[in-house]
Amino acid sequence: MKNSHRARYLAALCILVLILGVSCKRRASQDAGASCPPAELQFAVAPFTNPSADYQLLAGYLPDDANKVPVGELSRLDALLADAMASECNVTVRPASAMAKCLPAQAESGEMNRMGTLQYWQKVGQCARAQYLIIPQIITLRERVGSAAGVEKPAKVNLSVFVMNVETGGIQNYAHFEEEQRTLMDNVLEAGKFLERKGRWLTALELAKEGLSKCVTELKL
C-alpha cells in the first residue's frame, strides 16, 4: 500500500512540475520580444573556442574534467548557437563563419594571461567593427556511453557565453550552463525536464543545444 501511495505521489509531482515548466517557458517566450536589445546595436559572434589553459578563460578555472573538443564539434556548436539566436530576438550579427579574417592564427606572447585574453578578444571585436562581441567557450563536451534508451555514462556539457563591450574591453554579461544528465530517481525535482526529453538520454550536442538556448534567453540576445 505504501508503495502505491508513493507511486501516485511521484506521478502527481511529475505532472505538476511539467505544468509549471511549460507555463514558465511560455512566459519566457512572451517576454523575450519586450527585452530584445535595440536594433541599432552592432553584434558579432566569435567562433566557439575550447580553452586548454586557465588564462584562456574569461572567468573561472579549468575543471578536472575539461576535455579537448574536436574542430568538427566546435563548428557544430557554432551552428547550434546561431540557431538559438535566430529563434529568440533575431538580433542582426556578424556570424562566426564571417570572422576568420579577424582571428589571428595564434595569440601574441604578451597575451598569455587573463588580461591579455581580454585584450585579444577586444581586438577581434574592433576588427569586426562590433559594439558587442559574443564569445562562446566550451569547457567539457563528453559524449554519452550508450544509447537514447540507456547509458553506462551520460553526456555532460560545460559551456559559457560571454558578451564583451568592445569599446571598454570588459565583459558586459555572461551565462553559464553545466549539466550531466541524471535519472528521474536521482533528481525528482527535474521531472519536467525528464518528461520534456521523453525519458531519452541525450547526446552531448543535444544537451549543448538546450544549454545554448538557455544562455541566449538569459542574455536576451
N, C-alpha and C positions, 0 to 999 in steps of 0.2 A: 504493500500500500504506500509506504514511504517513497519508494522508487517511482510509483505512478504520479504522486503529487509533485515530486521533484521534476519529472519529465514535463508535466504540464506547466510548471512554473518557468522552466527554461524556455519552453516554446512560446509562452506569453511574453517573456522578456525579449526574446528574439524579434517577435513581431513589433513590439513597442519600439525597440531600438531602430528597426528598419523604417518604421513610420517617421520617427523623429529625424533619422538621417535623410530621408527623401525630402522632408519638409525643409530642413536646413539647406539642402542642396538647391532646392527651388528658390529659396530666399536669396542665396548667394548669387544665383544666376540672374535674378531680377535686379539685384543691387549693383551688378557688375557695370552695367551701362552708365549708371549715375556716377561711378567713381573712376571712369577711364581718364587717363591723362589728356591734356589739351592736344588737339590735332597738330598744332604748330611745332610741338617739341620734336626734335630730331633724335631718333634712337638708332643704334647699331647693335648687332648681336655678334659677339665673338664666337668662334667655334669652341666646342667643348674641349677642355684640357683635362689631363689626368696627372695631377701633381705627384711627383716622386720624392719631394723634399719639403720640409716644413716651410721654408722661405717662399715656395711657390704658391702656398695657400694664401687666401685673402682673410682668413680667420681660422683660429684654432690650430691644431696639430694633427699630424697623420696618425690614425689609429693602427693598432696591430694588424687588423685585417684588411688594410688598404692593399689593393692589387693593381697590377698593370692591365690596362684595358686595351684590347686590340684597336688599331686605327679604324677598321671597318665598323666596330661597335660605336666608336666616337661619332662617326658620320651618321649612324642610325639615331643616336641621341640628338644630334643637331636637327634631324628631320622631325623627331618627336617634339622638340621644343618649339620648332616653327609651327607645327600643327596645333600645339597647345595655345600659342599666342594668337593664332588665327581664329580660334574658337572663342576667345574672350573679347577683348576690346578692339580687335582689328587695328592695333597700332601699326602705323607705317614705319618700317625699319629697314635698314640695310642688312640683308641676311648674312648668315655665316658664310655662305657659298661665295659671297662677293667681297670677302675680307682678306683674301690671300695676299694681296699686294701690301697690306698694312701689317702683316705679321712677319717680323724678322725670322730668319732661319734659326737663330739662337740668341739668347739674351746676352747682353754685354756683361763683362766680368763685374762691373760695378753694380749690376742689377741683381746680384746673387744674394739678396737679403730681402726682408719683408718690405722695406721702404722702396727698394729697387723694383720689386714686383709691382707695386702700386704705380710707380713711375713708368714702368714698361707698358702697363695697360692704359695709362693716360695718353702715352704717345700713340698707341693703337687707335684710341678714340679720336684723337686730334687728326690722325691720318684719314679716318673715316668721316671727318667733319660732322661728328655727332655731338649733341649736347649731353647725351647719356649713353653709356656703353653697358650692355647686358653681358655679364661674364659668367658662364656656367662651368662648374667644375664637378667632375665625378671622382669620388674617392674609392668607393667599393662598388663593383658590379659583379656579384657572384651568382653564377647560374645555378638553377635547381639541379639536384641529382635525383632523377626520377621522371615522372610524367604528371599531367594535369590531374590524374586520379589519385596519385600517391607518390610520396618522395622519401628518399633516405635523408636528404638535406634540402631545406627550402632555399629559394632565391633570397638574396639580400642586396639592398641598394643603399648607398650613402652618397648624397649629392647636395650641392648648394648652387643657388643662382644669385649673383650679386648685381646691383645696379650702381654704376660709378658715375658721379658728376664729373664730366671730363674737364670742365673749367677748373675745379678745385683739386681734382685728383683724389677726392675722398669717396668712400663708399656711402652712398645715399641710403641704401636699404638692401636687405638680403633675406632670402628664405631658404630654409634647410629642410631636407627630407631624408629620413633614415628609417628603414624598416626591414625586418627579417620576418617573412610570413610565418604565422603560427596557426595552430589548430583552434577551433572554436572552444574546445575544452580547456586549452591553455589560457584563453582570454575571452570569456563570455561577454565582456563589455564591448567587444568589437563584433558582435553578432550581425549588425547591419552591414558592415564591410564584408563579412564572410558570405552573407546571402547575396549581396550585390555581385560578388565574384562567382556566384553559383556553386560555391563549395570547391572551386578549382584551385589547384596550386599553380601560381603564375610563373612565367619565365621572368628572368631578370629584366628584360626590356619591357615586358608588360607592367611590371612593378614600377619601373622607371617612368613609364608613361603616366601612371597615376600620380607619382611624385611630382613630375613636371607640371601637370595640370594643377595640382595643389599649390605649387610655388607661384605659378603665373597668376592664379586667382589671388593669392595672398599679396603679391606685389602690385596687383591692379594693372597688369600690362595688357 
